[in-house]
Amino acid sequence: AQSVTQLGSHVSVSEGALVLLRCNYSSSVPPYLFWYVQYPNQGLQLLLKYTSAATLVKGINGFEAEFKKSETSFHLTKPSAHMSDAAEYFCAVSEGTGFQKLVFGTGTRLLVSP
Amino acid sequence: DADVTQTPRNRITKTGKRIMLECSQTKGHDRMYWYRQDPGLGLRLIYYSFDVKDINKGEISDGYSVSRQAQAKFSLSLESAIPNQTALYFCATSPTRDGGRIGTGELFFGEGSRLTVL
């Protein structure tokens, strides 16, 4: 079964600093990978997804992620953090043929200080 | 109005009571899902449905049941609630392509239903 591991339940950065949220996957087949964001008191929304077209994927709000097969990783980055980026971020992998369902990681809460 | 609407948004109940959480959508998606979120555990899949006649168990379906009353409605029931079912529950929908055979992986979530079982 596919799974993802998010390293660090909390990450703290200063406004303007680089954001790096880590995700490693375990999959017996080429994976399809996703990052979702959850703002306070809201449901999750899609940030970006990797479906094998390009290893560097750009998403909304200046986020991007790079698929590295050799490292089984799909880390999320943003060059300069903004206060509005404070949220919980979830990595997910598709399981089953035809994107039947997503398996989520345990989440990383991003804290941004002024 | 939200595209994916969950009711109730908050519910406090007692052990042994039957609870139904309802989800309705206006996005026209065939696929619908129920997840529960617990601190430190992320989201775990309870049930999912690809159409009215297609219901599938997720990784934590014990103690739960679902009903897909229509394409737009998908309800989650707890027949006899217990305290470890206290959690935030999310309904989500997902579009398909190629005549409905293939998903896209993009989930559209409701705002959640917070359930507390005393």
gemmi code that builds the backbone of each chain (N, CA, C; Angstrom):
import gemmi

chains = {
    "A": [
        ("ALA", (0.841, -1.190, 0.000), (0.000, 0.000, 0.000), (0.877, 1.241, 0.000)),
        ("GLN", (0.344, 2.271, -0.648), (1.092, 3.527, -0.695), (0.968, 4.269, 0.631)),
        ("SER", (1.992, 5.044, 0.961), (1.934, 5.867, 2.168), (2.863, 7.050, 2.010)),
        ("VAL", (2.643, 8.070, 2.826), (3.532, 9.233, 2.860), (3.889, 9.541, 4.303)),
        ("THR", (5.093, 10.037, 4.485), (5.579, 10.416, 5.802), (5.984, 11.878, 5.772)),
        ("GLN", (5.414, 12.651, 6.671), (5.774, 14.059, 6.779), (6.664, 14.227, 8.009)),
        ("LEU", (7.841, 14.754, 7.778), (8.806, 14.938, 8.859), (8.593, 16.287, 9.521)),
        ("GLY", (8.302, 16.258, 10.815), (8.069, 17.492, 11.550), (6.601, 17.823, 11.613)),
        ("SER", (6.033, 17.767, 12.806), (4.619, 18.112, 12.947), (4.426, 19.634, 12.969)),
        ("HIS", (5.487, 20.365, 13.325), (5.442, 21.821, 13.344), (6.727, 22.369, 12.723)),
        ("VAL", (6.582, 23.398, 11.919), (7.723, 24.114, 11.354), (7.488, 25.601, 11.588)),
        ("SER", (8.485, 26.269, 12.134), (8.385, 27.705, 12.400), (9.377, 28.455, 11.538)),
        ("VAL", (8.907, 29.515, 10.897), (9.773, 30.368, 10.087), (9.423, 31.817, 10.368)),
        ("SER", (10.337, 32.692, 9.999), (10.072, 34.122, 10.066), (9.511, 34.584, 8.728)),
        ("GLU", (8.738, 35.633, 8.776), (8.207, 36.203, 7.539), (9.354, 36.558, 6.615)),
        ("GLY", (9.257, 36.137, 5.342), (10.314, 36.408, 4.380), (11.328, 35.289, 4.242)),
        ("ALA", (11.308, 34.339, 5.155), (12.251, 33.220, 5.115), (11.748, 32.116, 4.208)),
        ("LEU", (12.669, 31.228, 3.843), (12.330, 30.066, 3.025), (11.451, 29.100, 3.807)),
        ("VAL", (10.454, 28.580, 3.123), (9.613, 27.539, 3.694), (9.995, 26.206, 3.058)),
        ("LEU", (10.238, 25.194, 3.894), (10.532, 23.842, 3.414), (9.754, 22.855, 4.269)),
        ("LEU", (8.811, 22.178, 3.651), (8.032, 21.154, 4.340), (8.329, 19.826, 3.661)),
        ("ARG", (8.664, 18.825, 4.474), (9.192, 17.580, 3.928), (8.147, 16.486, 3.825)),
        ("CYS", (8.231, 15.736, 2.737), (7.327, 14.614, 2.513), (8.106, 13.520, 1.791)),
        ("ASN", (8.068, 12.328, 2.347), (8.637, 11.172, 1.681), (7.544, 10.153, 1.426)),
        ("TYR", (7.624, 9.472, 0.318), (6.574, 8.538, -0.041), (7.103, 7.109, -0.093)),
        ("SER", (6.167, 6.195, 0.024), (6.463, 4.788, -0.143), (5.431, 4.233, -1.101)),
        ("SER", (5.911, 3.749, -2.240), (4.972, 3.286, -3.249), (5.615, 2.195, -4.091)),
        ("SER", (4.860, 1.194, -4.405), (5.363, 0.097, -5.221), (5.210, 0.391, -6.715)),
        ("VAL", (4.501, 1.440, -7.024), (4.296, 1.841, -8.411), (4.605, 3.326, -8.510)),
        ("PRO", (4.824, 3.844, -9.726), (5.036, 5.296, -9.833), (3.890, 6.043, -9.171)),
        ("PRO", (4.224, 6.912, -8.221), (3.161, 7.544, -7.441), (2.625, 8.814, -8.082)),
        ("TYR", (1.391, 9.134, -7.745), (0.855, 10.462, -7.974), (0.767, 11.124, -6.595)),
        ("LEU", (1.351, 12.306, -6.479), (1.514, 12.955, -5.188), (0.853, 14.327, -5.162)),
        ("PHE", (0.417, 14.716, -3.988), (-0.341, 15.945, -3.819), (0.087, 16.668, -2.546)),
        ("TRP", (-0.066, 17.981, -2.569), (-0.007, 18.784, -1.354), (-1.330, 19.527, -1.214)),
        ("TYR", (-1.892, 19.436, 0.000), (-3.115, 20.166, 0.335), (-2.813, 21.097, 1.502)),
        ("VAL", (-3.577, 22.188, 1.584), (-3.426, 23.132, 2.691), (-4.754, 23.295, 3.410)),
        ("GLN", (-4.686, 23.404, 4.722), (-5.879, 23.621, 5.534), (-5.686, 24.879, 6.367)),
        ("TYR", (-6.450, 25.920, 6.056), (-6.438, 27.139, 6.864), (-7.365, 26.936, 8.068)),
        ("PRO", (-7.171, 27.689, 9.122), (-7.972, 27.497, 10.340), (-9.462, 27.475, 10.066)),
        ("ASN", (-10.111, 26.483, 10.641), (-11.572, 26.337, 10.571), (-12.088, 26.163, 9.141)),
        ("GLN", (-11.278, 25.588, 8.297), (-11.697, 25.328, 6.929), (-11.368, 23.891, 6.529)),
        ("GLY", (-11.947, 23.467, 5.430), (-11.562, 22.200, 4.836), (-10.248, 22.347, 4.080)),
        ("LEU", (-9.760, 21.241, 3.551), (-8.510, 21.271, 2.809), (-8.740, 21.745, 1.380)),
        ("GLN", (-7.701, 22.332, 0.800), (-7.769, 22.699, -0.614), (-6.449, 22.323, -1.276)),
        ("LEU", (-6.526, 22.026, -2.555), (-5.367, 21.555, -3.290), (-4.374, 22.684, -3.527)),
        ("LEU", (-3.100, 22.424, -3.200), (-2.015, 23.354, -3.511), (-1.377, 23.013, -4.851)),
        ("LEU", (-1.038, 21.752, -5.022), (-0.408, 21.301, -6.259), (-0.439, 19.784, -6.325)),
        ("LYS", (-0.151, 19.258, -7.539), (-0.126, 17.808, -7.689), (0.926, 17.402, -8.710)),
        ("TYR", (1.517, 16.247, -8.495), (2.482, 15.637, -9.402), (1.839, 14.406, -10.027)),
        ("THR", (1.805, 14.422, -11.378), (1.220, 13.272, -12.072), (2.148, 12.784, -13.167)),
        ("SER", (3.439, 12.950, -12.984), (4.515, 12.430, -13.831), (4.814, 13.279, -15.054)),
        ("ALA", (4.121, 14.388, -15.242), (4.375, 15.223, -16.420), (5.690, 15.999, -16.272)),
        ("ALA", (5.949, 16.554, -15.099), (7.157, 17.331, -14.857), (7.550, 17.159, -13.409)),
        ("THR", (8.839, 17.065, -13.132), (9.259, 16.790, -11.755), (9.146, 18.005, -10.847)),
        ("LEU", (9.219, 19.213, -11.412), (9.028, 20.427, -10.626), (7.622, 20.927, -10.887)),
        ("VAL", (6.843, 20.976, -9.836), (5.436, 21.330, -9.957), (5.189, 22.653, -9.255)),
        ("LYS", (4.547, 23.554, -9.950), (4.197, 24.846, -9.345), (2.738, 24.843, -8.937)),
        ("GLY", (2.475, 25.435, -7.783), (1.121, 25.473, -7.293), (0.649, 26.885, -7.040)),
        ("ILE", (-0.389, 26.991, -6.243), (-0.947, 28.303, -5.947), (-0.143, 28.991, -4.853)),
        ("ASN", (-0.292, 30.303, -4.747), (0.313, 31.100, -3.678), (1.833, 31.011, -3.618)),
        ("GLY", (2.490, 30.747, -4.740), (3.946, 30.755, -4.801), (4.622, 29.484, -4.329)),
        ("PHE", (3.861, 28.454, -4.011), (4.439, 27.186, -3.584), (4.839, 26.329, -4.776)),
        ("GLU", (5.860, 25.512, -4.570), (6.252, 24.535, -5.564), (6.804, 23.300, -4.854)),
        ("ALA", (6.841, 22.196, -5.583), (7.362, 20.953, -5.017), (8.115, 20.205, -6.109)),
        ("GLU", (9.156, 19.500, -5.704), (9.959, 18.762, -6.661), (9.910, 17.273, -6.357)),
        ("PHE", (9.558, 16.494, -7.355), (9.532, 15.044, -7.219), (10.936, 14.506, -7.462)),
        ("LYS", (11.487, 13.791, -6.466), (12.804, 13.196, -6.594), (12.690, 11.696, -6.340)),
        ("LYS", (12.725, 10.959, -7.427), (12.547, 9.513, -7.313), (13.677, 8.868, -6.508)),
        ("SER", (14.905, 9.338, -6.724), (16.057, 8.730, -6.045), (15.976, 8.892, -4.532)),
        ("GLU", (15.299, 9.948, -4.094), (15.159, 10.208, -2.664), (13.767, 9.864, -2.154)),
        ("THR", (12.909, 9.376, -2.997), (11.483, 9.135, -2.690), (10.881, 10.306, -1.926)),
        ("SER", (11.120, 11.510, -2.456), (10.661, 12.700, -1.749), (9.815, 13.596, -2.638)),
        ("PHE", (9.030, 14.433, -1.994), (8.176, 15.410, -2.687), (8.021, 16.584, -1.733)),
        ("HIS", (9.132, 17.283, -1.486), (9.136, 18.381, -0.518), (8.473, 19.635, -1.086)),
        ("LEU", (7.820, 20.350, -0.226), (7.119, 21.587, -0.600), (7.968, 22.783, -0.188)),
        ("THR", (8.127, 23.747, -1.092), (8.928, 24.931, -0.778), (8.241, 26.203, -1.227)),
        ("LYS", (8.646, 27.292, -0.580), (8.246, 28.632, -0.979), (9.398, 29.555, -0.620)),
        ("PRO", (9.861, 30.376, -1.551), (11.072, 31.167, -1.301), (10.935, 32.152, -0.144)),
        ("SER", (9.761, 32.732, 0.029), (9.592, 33.784, 1.019), (8.239, 33.638, 1.708)),
        ("ALA", (8.266, 33.319, 2.984), (7.027, 33.088, 3.719), (6.266, 34.383, 3.967)),
        ("HIS", (4.952, 34.246, 3.942), (4.069, 35.359, 4.268), (3.221, 34.950, 5.452)),
        ("MET", (2.792, 35.927, 6.216), (1.973, 35.623, 7.394), (0.751, 34.778, 7.019)),
        ("SER", (0.206, 35.037, 5.847), (-1.000, 34.326, 5.412), (-0.744, 32.851, 5.078)),
        ("ASP", (0.534, 32.444, 5.060), (0.860, 31.038, 4.793), (0.687, 30.148, 6.019)),
        ("ALA", (0.476, 30.751, 7.168), (0.296, 29.963, 8.388), (-0.934, 29.075, 8.253)),
        ("ALA", (-0.712, 27.775, 8.317), (-1.778, 26.803, 8.072), (-1.199, 25.415, 8.336)),
        ("GLU", (-2.027, 24.400, 8.140), (-1.539, 23.030, 8.204), (-1.458, 22.476, 6.786)),
        ("TYR", (-0.377, 21.786, 6.501), (-0.110, 21.291, 5.158), (-0.055, 19.767, 5.183)),
        ("PHE", (-0.731, 19.164, 4.215), (-0.800, 17.712, 4.139), (-0.265, 17.222, 2.800)),
        ("CYS", (0.618, 16.265, 2.864), (1.064, 15.542, 1.691), (0.158, 14.330, 1.512)),
        ("ALA", (-0.093, 13.931, 0.273), (-0.972, 12.789, 0.030), (-0.508, 12.039, -1.212)),
        ("VAL", (-0.821, 10.756, -1.236), (-0.493, 9.919, -2.387), (-1.754, 9.219, -2.863)),
        ("SER", (-1.876, 9.069, -4.168), (-3.048, 8.409, -4.727), (-2.887, 6.902, -4.622)),
        ("GLU", (-3.966, 6.239, -4.260), (-3.953, 4.785, -4.150), (-5.061, 4.199, -5.008)),
        ("GLY", (-4.790, 3.080, -5.652), (-5.772, 2.457, -6.511), (-5.676, 3.011, -7.919)),
        ("THR", (-6.150, 2.270, -8.863), (-6.074, 2.729, -10.245), (-7.053, 3.874, -10.475)),
        ("GLY", (-6.679, 4.775, -11.329), (-7.572, 5.867, -11.695), (-7.873, 6.843, -10.577)),
        ("PHE", (-6.896, 7.076, -9.714), (-7.080, 8.041, -8.621), (-8.310, 7.703, -7.784)),
        ("GLN", (-8.400, 6.472, -7.336), (-9.579, 6.070, -6.572), (-9.680, 6.816, -5.250)),
        ("LYS", (-8.570, 6.936, -4.533), (-8.607, 7.577, -3.222), (-7.228, 8.126, -2.890)),
        ("LEU", (-7.193, 9.026, -1.924), (-5.937, 9.606, -1.460), (-5.635, 9.139, -0.053)),
        ("VAL", (-4.356, 8.865, 0.187), (-3.864, 8.531, 1.522), (-3.048, 9.733, 1.987)),
        ("PHE", (-3.434, 10.292, 3.122), (-2.811, 11.520, 3.613), (-1.734, 11.246, 4.645)),
        ("GLY", (-0.764, 12.146, 4.702), (0.192, 12.150, 5.786), (-0.414, 12.770, 7.028)),
        ("THR", (0.383, 12.855, 8.082), (-0.120, 13.321, 9.372), (-0.146, 14.833, 9.489)),
        ("GLY", (0.390, 15.519, 8.505), (0.301, 16.978, 8.493), (1.470, 17.681, 9.147)),
        ("THR", (1.763, 18.891, 8.657), (2.772, 19.772, 9.247), (2.152, 21.145, 9.414)),
        ("ARG", (2.188, 21.617, 10.639), (1.654, 22.960, 10.907), (2.762, 23.979, 10.704)),
        ("LEU", (2.524, 24.936, 9.831), (3.490, 26.000, 9.547), (3.135, 27.232, 10.368)),
        ("LEU", (4.078, 27.677, 11.164), (3.916, 28.892, 11.961), (4.824, 29.959, 11.368)),
        ("VAL", (4.276, 31.150, 11.147), (5.036, 32.247, 10.559), (5.042, 33.411, 11.541)),
        ("SER", (6.226, 33.814, 11.927), (6.346, 34.926, 12.886), (6.811, 36.191, 12.172)),
        ("PRO", (6.383, 37.353, 12.700), (6.747, 38.612, 12.038), (8.219, 38.930, 12.182)),
    ],
    "B": [
        ("ASP", (-22.879, 30.520, -1.482), (-23.098, 29.248, -0.806), (-21.965, 28.273, -1.125)),
        ("ALA", (-21.610, 27.427, -0.129), (-20.547, 26.469, -0.316), (-20.959, 25.412, -1.324)),
        ("ASP", (-19.982, 24.914, -2.100), (-20.253, 23.865, -3.065), (-20.454, 22.520, -2.398)),
        ("VAL", (-19.765, 22.322, -1.249), (-19.886, 21.089, -0.478), (-20.330, 21.494, 0.930)),
        ("THR", (-21.523, 21.113, 1.278), (-22.136, 21.566, 2.530), (-22.308, 20.403, 3.497)),
        ("GLN", (-21.813, 20.619, 4.702), (-21.943, 19.587, 5.728), (-22.839, 20.082, 6.853)),
        ("THR", (-23.716, 19.209, 7.326), (-24.543, 19.521, 8.487), (-24.613, 18.318, 9.408)),
        ("PRO", (-24.599, 18.554, 10.739), (-24.369, 19.831, 11.396), (-22.898, 20.194, 11.380)),
        ("ARG", (-22.565, 21.422, 11.684), (-21.168, 21.847, 11.767), (-20.575, 21.450, 13.114)),
        ("ASN", (-21.383, 21.435, 14.126), (-20.933, 21.029, 15.452), (-22.020, 20.197, 16.119)),
        ("ARG", (-21.601, 19.137, 16.807), (-22.579, 18.295, 17.497), (-21.930, 17.679, 18.721)),
        ("ILE", (-22.632, 17.782, 19.836), (-22.212, 17.100, 21.058), (-23.263, 16.066, 21.369)),
        ("THR", (-22.850, 14.836, 21.611), (-23.793, 13.776, 21.884), (-23.255, 12.872, 22.993)),
        ("LYS", (-24.038, 11.889, 23.347), (-23.637, 10.981, 24.421), (-23.349, 9.586, 23.872)),
        ("THR", (-22.562, 8.872, 24.610), (-22.241, 7.494, 24.234), (-23.514, 6.678, 24.019)),
        ("GLY", (-23.533, 5.934, 22.901), (-24.661, 5.078, 22.595), (-25.706, 5.685, 21.683)),
        ("LYS", (-25.646, 6.977, 21.471), (-26.623, 7.642, 20.611), (-26.293, 7.413, 19.138)),
        ("ARG", (-27.332, 7.447, 18.316), (-27.157, 7.360, 16.879), (-27.003, 8.767, 16.324)),
        ("ILE", (-26.017, 8.932, 15.464), (-25.718, 10.248, 14.894), (-25.618, 10.134, 13.381)),
        ("MET", (-26.164, 11.106, 12.677), (-26.009, 11.169, 11.230), (-25.378, 12.503, 10.851)),
        ("LEU", (-24.356, 12.428, 10.050), (-23.734, 13.619, 9.471), (-24.088, 13.627, 7.983)),
        ("GLU", (-24.539, 14.779, 7.526), (-25.004, 14.856, 6.148), (-24.087, 15.711, 5.291)),
        ("CYS", (-24.021, 15.344, 4.027), (-23.192, 16.070, 3.068), (-23.970, 16.212, 1.774)),
        ("SER", (-24.010, 17.417, 1.261), (-24.622, 17.640, -0.035), (-23.696, 18.508, -0.871)),
        ("GLN", (-23.748, 18.309, -2.190), (-22.837, 19.037, -3.072), (-23.556, 19.535, -4.318)),
        ("THR", (-23.070, 20.657, -4.816), (-23.612, 21.236, -6.036), (-22.574, 21.242, -7.144)),
        ("LYS", (-21.498, 20.492, -6.974), (-20.414, 20.494, -7.948), (-20.662, 19.500, -9.089)),
        ("GLY", (-21.637, 18.616, -8.931), (-21.919, 17.657, -9.986), (-20.916, 16.526, -10.078)),
        ("HIS", (-20.150, 16.295, -9.021), (-19.159, 15.226, -9.024), (-19.795, 13.902, -8.633)),
        ("ASP", (-19.309, 12.840, -9.287), (-19.821, 11.513, -8.955), (-19.192, 10.951, -7.687)),
        ("ARG", (-17.919, 11.252, -7.466), (-17.196, 10.640, -6.366), (-17.335, 11.462, -5.096)),
        ("MET", (-17.650, 10.766, -3.999), (-17.765, 11.428, -2.696), (-17.069, 10.588, -1.643)),
        ("TYR", (-16.551, 11.276, -0.621), (-15.710, 10.637, 0.392), (-16.073, 11.172, 1.775)),
        ("TRP", (-15.858, 10.319, 2.773), (-15.890, 10.749, 4.169), (-14.537, 10.437, 4.818)),
        ("TYR", (-13.923, 11.484, 5.398), (-12.672, 11.355, 6.133), (-12.898, 11.835, 7.560)),
        ("ARG", (-12.089, 11.325, 8.479), (-12.045, 11.921, 9.814), (-10.622, 12.421, 10.084)),
        ("GLN", (-10.571, 13.557, 10.779), (-9.290, 14.167, 11.107), (-9.099, 14.164, 12.608)),
        ("ASP", (-7.974, 13.652, 13.042), (-7.589, 13.645, 14.446), (-6.217, 14.290, 14.566)),
        ("PRO", (-5.993, 15.061, 15.598), (-4.685, 15.703, 15.778), (-3.549, 14.686, 15.761)),
        ("GLY", (-2.543, 14.958, 14.940), (-1.388, 14.070, 14.877), (-1.568, 12.848, 14.004)),
        ("LEU", (-2.791, 12.621, 13.551), (-3.047, 11.442, 12.715), (-3.409, 11.801, 11.281)),
        ("GLY", (-3.581, 13.057, 10.996), (-3.953, 13.458, 9.649), (-5.388, 13.079, 9.325)),
        ("LEU", (-5.643, 12.830, 8.065), (-6.982, 12.440, 7.621), (-6.981, 10.956, 7.286)),
        ("ARG", (-8.012, 10.275, 7.750), (-8.155, 8.852, 7.457), (-9.500, 8.605, 6.791)),
        ("LEU", (-9.488, 7.765, 5.785), (-10.671, 7.533, 4.955), (-11.620, 6.557, 5.636)),
        ("ILE", (-12.900, 6.933, 5.710), (-13.900, 6.081, 6.344), (-14.658, 5.281, 5.281)),
        ("TYR", (-15.270, 5.990, 4.351), (-16.005, 5.382, 3.242), (-15.859, 6.268, 2.023)),
        ("TYR", (-16.057, 5.660, 0.843), (-16.122, 6.442, -0.374), (-17.105, 5.812, -1.345)),
        ("SER", (-17.582, 6.646, -2.256), (-18.637, 6.213, -3.179), (-18.370, 6.803, -4.549)),
        ("PHE", (-18.471, 5.977, -5.585), (-18.253, 6.469, -6.941), (-19.573, 6.728, -7.669)),
        ("ASP", (-20.651, 6.165, -7.196), (-21.993, 6.534, -7.647), (-22.987, 5.952, -6.643)),
        ("VAL", (-24.250, 6.138, -6.908), (-25.284, 5.763, -5.947), (-25.215, 4.281, -5.585)),
        ("LYS", (-24.812, 3.455, -6.537), (-24.782, 2.007, -6.288), (-23.399, 1.469, -5.947)),
        ("ASP", (-22.436, 2.347, -5.747), (-21.057, 1.929, -5.521), (-20.534, 2.553, -4.229)),
        ("ILE", (-20.506, 1.737, -3.175), (-20.045, 2.172, -1.854), (-18.866, 1.303, -1.468)),
        ("ASN", (-17.814, 1.934, -0.943), (-16.606, 1.199, -0.601), (-16.110, 1.580, 0.790)),
        ("LYS", (-15.604, 0.589, 1.497), (-15.028, 0.855, 2.815), (-13.637, 1.453, 2.674)),
        ("GLY", (-13.339, 2.370, 3.596), (-11.991, 2.900, 3.687), (-11.214, 2.174, 4.759)),
        ("GLU", (-10.163, 2.809, 5.248), (-9.284, 2.145, 6.203), (-9.857, 2.052, 7.602)),
        ("ILE", (-10.865, 2.880, 7.949), (-11.392, 2.863, 9.320), (-12.902, 2.851, 9.322)),
        ("SER", (-13.531, 1.917, 8.636), (-14.986, 1.906, 8.483), (-15.728, 1.295, 9.673)),
        ("ASP", (-15.051, 0.566, 10.545), (-15.739, -0.073, 11.668), (-16.421, 0.965, 12.549)),
        ("GLY", (-17.715, 0.708, 12.846), (-18.476, 1.623, 13.689), (-19.202, 2.703, 12.911)),
        ("TYR", (-19.023, 2.698, 11.601), (-19.659, 3.688, 10.736), (-20.459, 3.002, 9.630)),
        ("SER", (-21.444, 3.705, 9.103), (-22.136, 3.268, 7.904), (-22.444, 4.502, 7.072)),
        ("VAL", (-22.735, 4.300, 5.801), (-23.021, 5.430, 4.923), (-24.225, 5.125, 4.063)),
        ("SER", (-24.776, 6.182, 3.495), (-25.873, 6.069, 2.552), (-25.658, 7.107, 1.465)),
        ("ARG", (-25.735, 6.672, 0.217), (-25.642, 7.607, -0.913), (-27.061, 7.727, -1.471)),
        ("GLN", (-27.763, 8.736, -1.014), (-29.184, 8.877, -1.349), (-29.392, 9.371, -2.770)),
        ("ALA", (-28.425, 10.078, -3.284), (-28.504, 10.653, -4.625), (-27.080, 11.024, -5.017)),
        ("GLN", (-26.899, 11.417, -6.264), (-25.554, 11.810, -6.678), (-25.017, 12.919, -5.781)),
        ("ALA", (-25.905, 13.787, -5.339), (-25.460, 14.959, -4.599), (-25.429, 14.777, -3.089)),
        ("LYS", (-25.862, 13.631, -2.570), (-25.990, 13.479, -1.120), (-25.326, 12.203, -0.640)),
        ("PHE", (-24.532, 12.365, 0.428), (-23.782, 11.236, 0.973), (-23.740, 11.411, 2.485)),
        ("SER", (-24.387, 10.522, 3.220), (-24.515, 10.665, 4.667), (-23.673, 9.630, 5.396)),
        ("LEU", (-23.158, 10.041, 6.535), (-22.366, 9.168, 7.396), (-23.112, 8.969, 8.702)),
        ("SER", (-23.249, 7.708, 9.130), (-23.949, 7.413, 10.378), (-23.054, 6.698, 11.362)),
        ("LEU", (-23.244, 7.072, 12.621), (-22.638, 6.341, 13.717), (-23.795, 5.697, 14.462)),
        ("GLU", (-23.916, 4.398, 14.362), (-25.089, 3.714, 14.925), (-25.141, 3.817, 16.442)),
        ("SER", (-23.983, 3.718, 17.066), (-23.911, 3.805, 18.525), (-22.594, 4.503, 18.863)),
        ("ALA", (-22.670, 5.799, 19.013), (-21.451, 6.593, 19.152), (-20.662, 6.228, 20.416)),
        ("ILE", (-19.340, 6.290, 20.279), (-18.445, 6.066, 21.412), (-17.444, 7.212, 21.475)),
        ("PRO", (-16.862, 7.452, 22.658), (-15.980, 8.620, 22.806), (-14.812, 8.665, 21.827)),
        ("ASN", (-14.254, 7.535, 21.416), (-13.105, 7.629, 20.500), (-13.516, 7.946, 19.065)),
        ("GLN", (-14.800, 8.198, 18.856), (-15.260, 8.722, 17.576), (-15.349, 10.249, 17.601)),
        ("THR", (-14.940, 10.830, 18.693), (-14.818, 12.284, 18.761), (-13.737, 12.722, 17.784)),
        ("ALA", (-14.106, 13.568, 16.834), (-13.173, 13.962, 15.772), (-13.822, 15.032, 14.913)),
        ("LEU", (-13.041, 15.513, 13.959), (-13.533, 16.423, 12.924), (-13.744, 15.589, 11.662)),
        ("TYR", (-14.938, 15.631, 11.139), (-15.291, 14.799, 9.986), (-15.437, 15.684, 8.743)),
        ("PHE", (-14.848, 15.218, 7.664), (-14.906, 15.953, 6.403), (-15.540, 15.108, 5.312)),
        ("CYS", (-16.398, 15.747, 4.574), (-16.907, 15.198, 3.335), (-16.126, 15.841, 2.193)),
        ("ALA", (-15.888, 15.091, 1.147), (-15.185, 15.638, -0.013), (-15.775, 15.050, -1.281)),
        ("THR", (-15.668, 15.804, -2.362), (-16.079, 15.313, -3.665), (-14.882, 15.371, -4.606)),
        ("SER", (-14.986, 14.642, -5.717), (-13.881, 14.631, -6.670), (-14.406, 14.448, -8.086)),
        ("PRO", (-13.890, 15.238, -9.011), (-14.337, 15.101, -10.402), (-13.674, 13.919, -11.086)),
        ("THR", (-14.231, 13.520, -12.209), (-13.672, 12.443, -13.009), (-13.524, 12.900, -14.448)),
        ("ARG", (-12.837, 12.102, -15.254), (-12.705, 12.362, -16.678), (-12.826, 11.039, -17.414)),
        ("ASP", (-12.748, 11.101, -18.728), (-12.857, 9.885, -19.548), (-14.142, 9.129, -19.249)),
        ("GLY", (-15.237, 9.862, -19.272), (-16.513, 9.203, -19.058), (-16.722, 8.694, -17.656)),
        ("GLY", (-15.997, 9.267, -16.690), (-16.187, 8.887, -15.294), (-15.326, 7.753, -14.821)),
        ("ARG", (-14.466, 7.222, -15.687), (-13.666, 6.066, -15.301), (-12.437, 6.442, -14.495)),
        ("ILE", (-11.935, 7.644, -14.688), (-10.675, 8.022, -14.052), (-10.870, 9.287, -13.241)),
        ("GLY", (-10.355, 9.270, -12.026), (-10.409, 10.467, -11.203), (-9.279, 11.415, -11.544)),
        ("THR", (-9.266, 12.527, -10.829), (-8.217, 13.514, -11.036), (-7.339, 13.660, -9.803)),
        ("GLY", (-7.766, 13.102, -8.701), (-7.032, 13.246, -7.450), (-7.348, 14.519, -6.706)),
        ("GLU", (-8.057, 15.421, -7.327), (-8.380, 16.667, -6.632), (-9.658, 16.487, -5.830)),
        ("LEU", (-9.558, 16.725, -4.554), (-10.697, 16.638, -3.654), (-11.163, 18.033, -3.278)),
        ("PHE", (-12.476, 18.184, -3.217), (-13.079, 19.446, -2.788), (-13.789, 19.166, -1.462)),
        ("PHE", (-13.327, 19.834, -0.433), (-13.770, 19.522, 0.921), (-14.862, 20.465, 1.398)),
        ("GLY", (-15.752, 19.919, 2.238), (-16.645, 20.755, 3.009), (-15.895, 21.387, 4.159)),
        ("GLU", (-16.594, 22.159, 4.977), (-15.942, 22.866, 6.072), (-15.801, 22.027, 7.328)),
        ("GLY", (-16.346, 20.831, 7.313), (-16.146, 19.919, 8.434), (-17.306, 19.910, 9.412)),
        ("SER", (-17.452, 18.767, 10.077), (-18.442, 18.604, 11.150), (-17.684, 18.134, 12.381)),
        ("ARG", (-17.704, 18.972, 13.407), (-16.988, 18.604, 14.632), (-17.930, 17.844, 15.539)),
        ("LEU", (-17.586, 16.593, 15.830), (-18.415, 15.723, 16.655), (-17.710, 15.427, 17.968)),
        ("THR", (-18.417, 15.636, 19.054), (-17.917, 15.289, 20.381), (-18.849, 14.265, 21.002)),
        ("VAL", (-18.282, 13.133, 21.411), (-19.065, 12.077, 22.054), (-18.642, 11.994, 23.515)),
        ("LEU", (-19.581, 12.246, 24.405), (-19.281, 12.270, 25.841), (-19.507, 10.902, 26.477)),
    ],
}
model = gemmi.Model(1)
for chain_id, residues in chains.items():
    chain = gemmi.Chain(chain_id)
    for i, (resn, *xyz) in enumerate(residues, 1):
        res = gemmi.Residue()
        res.name, res.seqid = resn, gemmi.SeqId(i, " ")
        for name, pos in zip(("N", "CA", "C"), xyz):
            atom = gemmi.Atom()
            atom.name, atom.element = name, gemmi.Element(name[0])
            atom.pos, atom.b_iso = gemmi.Position(*pos), 0.0
            res.add_atom(atom)
        chain.add_residue(res)
    model.add_chain(chain)
structure = gemmi.Structure()
structure.add_model(model)
structure.setup_entities()
